[in-house]
């Protein structure tokens, strides 16, 4: 992002962030590393867990870090994966689709936002990606809702989330249901269902040997003399009891802050309760964490979320969205 890259040794303090500039190491082997792995993943949400699993499948050792408990917005959302081109779920439901039809629809919908090569790669690999998720325990199923809807009825899991049923798209290519929702319940709420996709993937990664450090906030990268990223500095709690207390405070704070939309009566009270708990969590962070360096022997993945929950960054980089309600989690502060 423009203006976000500091000079050597200069911390990033814009937009309310506290991130140190990368530390260049002339002799990485002599540095005081607290741990190391082939791959280090910073931010264990949907993208992070997918990267971790792929690394494990390729024989890499993996350490994953998350500022909170992991999952991020991927676990908090509605649990929908957009896929097509003839997925096994589509075939089971009797829905006809192929990669060319999917490409034709999305090309008209997205125009030139995505290159043809990237879009075609997405469409051609879509069905295989869904099967990869299923192979790691993601519970998709073929109960079909035939109408257009932003979110399907509670007993339907394959539906039309896009505009393929509407003119002019339906006249350009045959419509196909491409919204695949995981079979998971969070009471009667249409959010938090993404945990049904995220949790099996995390369990699969842990079973394959991933080491996961929750409540570990990344603050600084390390590079070698050539500028290659070789590690990350994190802030971690000094004992497990304090870490668990912090996790409980953050969970309660997030619950209060997400309880009501900002335009609803009572939302100021619920937000105030959330910020009160958040302040207690921040106090623990200020007094009970230690600094550790973790080495990435072969690569480091930054998947720490977006910036939708950082009002200053939204106003600067995406001002059209500033008046809206942020659809994300506290980790979406732009630090990644």
N, C-alpha and C positions, 0 to 999 in steps of 0.2 A: 504494500500500500504506500502511496506517495507520502513522504514525510515521516514514515515510521521506522526507517533504518537509521540507527544512531551512528555517530562516529565511534572509533575504537575506544572502549572503556566508558562510554557514555550510557547511562541507564535510560530506558524508555519510560517517561513519566507522563506522556500525553494520554488523553482520554481516560484519566483516572487509573491507569495501569502502573504496576510496579514490576518491571522486568529489567534485569541487568543485561548489558551488552555482552556478546559472546566473549568467552575467555580463550585466548589463543595459547596453546601449550606447545612449547618447543620440544619437550620430552614427555609425551603422554604416559610412557611406562613408569615414570617416577612419580606421577600424580597420585594423590590419596583417593583412590576409588573405593567406595563402600560396596559396590557390586558391579557385575558386568554380564552382558549377554550379547549374542550375535545381533539381535534386534531389540531396540527399546521403543515402545509405543507410548506416546504422551497423549492421553485422552482416550479412555476406553468406552466410547459410545459405539454406535453402529459401524462407522468406518474403521475405528480402531480395532474392534474385535474381529472384523473381517480380515484386516491386515495381519493381525496376530495369528489367526487360524491358518491363513495361507503360508505365513512364515514357518509355523510349526509343521505344516504338511511338507514343506520343502527341506525339513531337517534342521531348521534354525532353532537355537534357544531364544526365548522371548521373556523379557521383563516388561510388564505393562504398568503404567502409572495413571492415576486419575485424581483430580483435585477433590472429588467427592467419592461416591460409592460406585461410580461407573454407570453406564447406560445412557446418560445424558438425555437429549431430546428424543433419541431413537427409542428409548424405553418409555418415555413419557407420552409418546404420540399414539395414534390409533392403530398401530400394528399393521399397516398396509404396505405391500411391496408391489410396485408397478412392474408387471412383466407380461410378455406376450410372445408372439411368433410361433405359437403352438406348444404351450407348456403342457405338462402332464395333467395339471389341474384343469386347464381349458378342455383338453381332449376328454377327460372323464365327465365333464359337464356338458359335452356336446357342442362346445363353442369352436367354430372354425377360425383359424388364424394362421398366419405365416409371417416370416420376417419381412418380406417385401411389402405386405399389406400394412404391417406395423410401421415400417419406415415411411411409406407413402402418407399415412395419417400424421405421424409426428413431424414429418417435413413440412406439411401444410400448416400445422399448428405452431411449430417453433420458428419457421422461416429460416433466417440465417443466424440465429442465436448460437446454434451448435453446428460444427462442420459436418459435412456429409459423411466423412470417414468415421468420425466419432459416433454419430447417430447410427450409422449402419452397423458398426461394431457392437453398439448397445443392443440393437434389435436382433442381430444374429446370435449374440451370446446370452440373450435374455432367458430363454428356457433352461439353458444349462446352469445359469446362475441360480435360478429358483431351485433346481434339483440339488445344487451344492448346499444351499441353505437347508433343504429338507434332509439331506444326508447328515447334517449336524443337529438334527432334532427340531427344526422349525415346523410347527404343526399347521400347515395349510390344508384346506379341504375344498371340495368342489360344489357345495351348496350354492346355487346360482340365483342371483337377483337380476332380472332382465331389464329393469328400468334404469334411467340415469339418476344418480344420487351422489351427493358428496360423501355419504357414509351409509353402508347397508344396514338393513334390519339385523337384530341381534343374532338371528339364526341363519344368516346368509354370509358367505365368505368369498364369493367371486362376483364382481359387479362392474358397472361402467362408471368410473370416477371422472372420466374425461368428457370431451364433447363429440365423440365419434358417432353418437346417435343423432346429433343435431345437424341441421343444414349449415353450411354447404358440405361438411365433412362426410356425411352419410352418403352423399352422391358421388364422392370421389373414390371411396374405398369402403368395402363392407365393414360395418361396425363390429367390434369384438370386445368382450369384457376382459379388461386387463388389470383390474384392481384385485389383488390377492391378499385377503386379510387372514391373519393367524387366528387360530381357534384358542382364544384366551378371554378370560372375564376379569373385570375390575369392578365388581358389583354391577350397577347399572350405568356406570360412567363410560363415555366414549373416549376416554384418555387413559393412559397407563397401560393400554393393551399392547403397546410395543414391547413391553417386558416379555410377552409371550414369544417374541422373535429373538430378543436380546439374550434372555436368560439361558436358553438352550445352547446358544453359541458360546457364551462365556463358560458354561459347564463343560462343553466339548473342549475348549481351549485349556481349561484347568486340568482336565483329564489327560491332556497331551503334554502337560508339563509347564504351561505358562505360569510364571510367577507374577502375582498381582499385588501391587501396593496401593490400596485406597487411601483417601485423605493425604495424598502426596502431591503437593503443588509445584509444578515446574517453574523455575525462576530464571534459569540461565543455561545457555548452550556452551559446550566446549568444542573448539576446533583445533586441528593440528596446524603445523606451519604453512600448509598449502590451502587452508581454509575449509578443509573437509570436516563436517560435523562428526564428532566422535563421542559425545556424551552430553549429559544434562545434569544440572544441579537442581535438587528438589528439597522442599521443606516437608519433613515428616514428624509426626508426634513421637514424643520420647517414650511413651508407654501405651499399651493396648487399651487400658481402661479409659484414658483420656481420648484416644482416637474414637472409641465407641461412643463416648459422651458427645463428641463433636458430630459424629454421624447422626445421632438422635436429634440434636439441636437443628442440624441442617434439614433433616427430613421433616421435622415439625414446622420449621420456618417456610419451607417450600410448600407444605400443605396449606398453611394459612394464606400465603401469598397467591396461591392458585385457586383459592376457594371460590372467589367471585370475580367476574369481569370488572374492570375499573369503572364502568358506567352504571353498575348495579348499586342500589341502596345498601349501605353497610360495608361497601368495599374498602372505604378508608379505614374502618376499624380492623378488618381482617388483614389489610396490608400492614397496619401499625403493629398488630400482634406478630406478624411475620418478621418485620424489621427488628422488633424487640428480641426475638429469639436469634436472629441473624447477628445482632450485636454481641450476644453472649458467645456465639460460635467464633466470631472474629476475635474476641478477647482471649479465647483459648489458643487461637492461632498465633497471637502475638507473644504468648508467654510459654507455650509448651511444645514448641517444635525445634527440631535440629536440622542443620543443613547437611546434605549428603550428595556426593557425586556418583553417578551411575554411568558406566562406560558402555558405549554401543560399538561393538567390534566391526559390524558389517553395515549397519544402517540405523537411522532413527526416523520414526514416523511421527509427524505432527498431525494429530487429528483431534484437536482440542476445542472444536465447535466454532460457531460463528460469532457475530457481535450484536445480535438482535436485542440482547438485554443490556447493552451499553448505550444509553440514550445519546450521549455526546457523539459517539461514532456513527450511530444511525442518522443523526441530524446532519453530519458532515458528508458521509458517503452515500446515504440513501434517504435524502430528506423527504421524499414522497411518502415514506413509511413511518415517519416520525410521529404523526398523530395517532397511529394505530396501536392496538394492544400487542405487546411482544409475545410471539408464539415460540417459546424456547424455555431453557432452564438457566439457573444462575451461572452455570459454567460458560454460557454463551456471551462472554464479556469482551471478546476480541483479543485476548492475550495469546491465543494459539495461532 
